């Protein structure tokens, strides 16, 4: 799932940066910060932050959220 929403996030260095797209993907996807990403519209960007979401004991899927430049 891709949401093209402008959002402020913190980089690995702790700086505030602007993310223009967020990608929710399967929990086993390996996408380190600074990885190159091609969005569905063909735009090439890079990963700013990567967050792993888990919910042990809850009936919701695990996922990885990537905030893109």
Secondary structure, DSSP 8 states (H G I E B T S, - for coil): -EE---EEEE-TTS-EEEESEEEEE-TT----TT-EEE-TTS-EEEEEEEEEE--TTSSS--EEEEEE-
